Amino acid sequence: MTTLTRQDLNFGQVVADILCEFLEVAIHLILYVREVYPSGIFQKRKKYNVPVQMSCHPELNQYIQDTLHCVKPLIEKNDAEKVAVVIMDKEHHPVERFVFEISQPPLLSISADTLLSHVEQLLRAFILKISVCDAILNNNPPGCSFTVLVHTRDAATRNMEKVQVIKDFPWIVADEQEVHMQEPRLIPLKTMTSDIVKMQLYVEERAQKT
Amino acid sequence: MEDVILHYQPGSAAGLSCLLERTERLLESFPCRTPPVFKPWFSVDRHPPIRPARPPPVITGPAGLNQLREAEVHSRLVVSESRHRQPPPENPPEPEEAACVSETPKHLLPETEVTGHKDGSSVTDSLLKRSWSVFTQRGGLQRESMSGRFRHVVSAHRLHLHQRAKWVIGQHNCGGGRDIEQVWCSLSRGVRSSGPPPPCNANIRRERLEIWVFCDVVLSEQVGRYLKAALRLSGGIDLSVHGRGSVFSM
C-alpha cells in the first residue's frame, strides 16, 4: 500500500470529477423521484450499471451542470463539507433536504479498493437508495422547486471567489428561511467509505409538509 | 417460546442425547447486530451555506414538454430564443404556434464551405447556413384559399396538392442594391423573428446565385406572397414543379 498526499497525482481533481459526476446523476434522480418536475422530461438511462432517470430538458440540464461546475473547485480543494439538494414549497420553505456529507482524507492510501470500479459500486448503492426513497418519504406539496446548498468548511465569503467560475452564474449566501427546517425527521440513506472519499447521504424531511 | 416436540426413532441412548443437543443448538436465537446509531458528520453548521443566485427553470407540464420536444426533434433549434441564464417568468406563457427552424449541420456541408474560402478567410455564419426548413408543431398554420388563377394552373398541370413545388428567387429579384446573400440573410432572419412562417424549406445555390424555397403546392401561393412581402422582392418569382418546369409566376 502506498500513501500519497492530496497533491500527488492531482487526486483532488480526480475525486472532484468522480463526485460531481455522481452528484449530477443523483440530482436528476432526486428531481424525478420526488416529482419536482414533470416525469415527461425524464428519460431512462444507465449509469453505474443501474437504470437512472435523467432530464432531457436543456435548460434544467444546463442549470445542474453550471451548478456542479461551480461546486467542483470546492470539492477539489476539500472545502465542501456538505452538498444539499433542497426541495422547497411554493413559499420557498424547505420540505426535504437530501444531504451529501463529504469527507476526504488528507492522506490517500492507494490500494486495490481504490480502483474506480470499486468506488462505482459504492456509488451505485447510493443511486439505488435514492431510487427507492420515495417509499419512506411523504408526498411533497404541489409546485415545489429546488436549490442546491453548499456548506463549506470556511466562511462562505472566503469561498465565493472559488465558486464564481461561471461569469453569469453568481452565488449568494442562503437566507435563514431557506436553511431552517421545522422539526425535521432524519432518514439515513447510505454511507460509503473508500480510500479516496467518504460520503454519507441522509434526508431531512419536514414533519408537516402541507 | 412454545414447546417443541421432537419425534425420533427409538435407538441407542447416545443417539438421543446427540439429537437433543443438535435441537437445542438449532433453537438458539440468532445473533443480532446492533446497528450503529446514525449521526450526521457535520451536524453543526458553522457557516451559512451558499447557493446559486439564479433559481432553477420552472417547467410546467405542456409548455415544458413542448419546449423539450422542440429541442429533441431538432437539436439545432433556432426559433425560440433560449431563456437560459435568465430568471424564469412567474407564469411561463404558452408557446404560440410552435415553429422550428433547422439548419444544415456543419458536418453535412461541403468541406470548402466549412473550412473557408480559398484565400484563407473564414466564412461568415450566414454563409455556413446553407439551408433550413420550417415546420409547425400543431397541424400547421391557417391555410389561405387558392386563387382561381392558381387553381386553374393546378388542374391544368394535374398537380397534387401535397406535391412539392419550388420558388426560385434570383439575383434580379433582390432589388434595392442588395445581393443574393443579403436576401438569404433577410429570409433566414425573417423566419426566426417574424410570426409563424409557412412550412417550407429553403436553400441557397450560391453557384447559381439563386435561393430555392420548397413547399407544398397547396401552400405555394401563400409562401410566394410571404416571400415577396417579407423580402421586398422586385419583379416576378417563378414557381417550378419537378418534371413540368415553371408553372406559375407571381
Contacts between the chains, C-beta under 8 A, distances in Angstrom:
chain1	res1	chain2	res2	distance
A	37	B	59	5.3
A	37	B	64	7.5
A	38	B	59	6.5
A	38	B	60	7.7
A	38	B	61	5.2
A	38	B	64	6.2
A	38	B	65	6.8
A	40	B	61	7.5
A	40	B	64	7.8
A	40	B	65	4.9
A	40	B	68	7.4
A	41	B	59	6.1
A	41	B	64	6.1
A	41	B	65	6.7
A	41	B	68	5.4
A	56	B	68	5.8
A	56	B	71	7.7
A	56	B	72	6.6
A	57	B	57	7.2
A	57	B	59	5.9
A	57	B	64	6.5
A	57	B	67	7.2
A	57	B	68	5.2
A	57	B	71	7.7
A	58	B	68	7.9
A	58	B	71	5.1
A	58	B	82	7.7
A	58	B	84	7.5
A	59	B	57	4.1
A	59	B	59	7.6
A	59	B	67	7.8
A	59	B	82	7.5
A	59	B	83	7.0
A	59	B	84	5.5
A	60	B	56	6.6
A	60	B	57	5.4
A	60	B	59	6.5
A	62	B	84	5.8
A	63	B	52	7.8
A	63	B	54	7.6
A	63	B	56	5.0
A	63	B	57	6.1
A	66	B	52	7.4
A	67	B	52	5.5
A	70	B	52	7.3
A	81	B	41	8.0
A	81	B	42	4.7
A	82	B	42	5.8
A	82	B	49	7.6
A	84	B	49	7.1
A	99	B	40	7.2
A	101	B	40	6.4
A	101	B	41	4.8
A	101	B	42	5.8
A	103	B	41	6.2
A	145	B	55	6.6
A	145	B	56	6.4
A	145	B	58	7.2
A	146	B	56	6.0
A	147	B	51	5.1
A	147	B	52	7.1
A	147	B	55	7.2
A	147	B	56	7.1
A	148	B	51	6.2
A	148	B	52	6.7
A	149	B	49	4.0
A	149	B	50	7.2
A	149	B	51	5.1
A	150	B	49	5.7
A	150	B	50	5.3
A	150	B	51	7.1
A	151	B	42	6.8
A	151	B	45	6.1
A	151	B	47	7.1
A	151	B	49	4.6
A	152	B	47	6.1
A	152	B	49	7.5
A	152	B	50	6.9
A	153	B	46	7.8
A	154	B	47	7.0
A	155	B	47	5.0
A	156	B	47	5.4
A	156	B	48	6.0
A	156	B	49	7.2
A	156	B	50	4.9
A	159	B	50	6.8
A	160	B	50	7.2
A	163	B	50	6.5
A	168	B	85	5.3
A	169	B	52	6.3
A	169	B	53	8.0
A	169	B	54	6.6
A	169	B	85	7.4
A	170	B	52	7.4
A	170	B	53	4.4
A	170	B	54	7.4
A	171	B	50	5.0
A	171	B	51	6.7
A	171	B	52	5.8
A	171	B	53	6.2
A	172	B	50	6.7
A	172	B	51	6.5
A	172	B	52	7.9
A	172	B	53	4.6
A	173	B	48	5.1
A	173	B	49	7.6
A	173	B	50	5.7
A	174	B	48	6.0
A	174	B	49	5.0
A	174	B	50	6.5
A	174	B	51	4.7
A	176	B	48	7.6
A	178	B	51	7.1
A	179	B	45	7.5
A	179	B	48	6.8
A	179	B	49	6.4
A	186	B	38	7.4
A	186	B	40	7.6
A	188	B	38	4.0
A	200	B	40	7.3
A	200	B	41	6.0
A	202	B	38	7.1
A	202	B	40	6.5
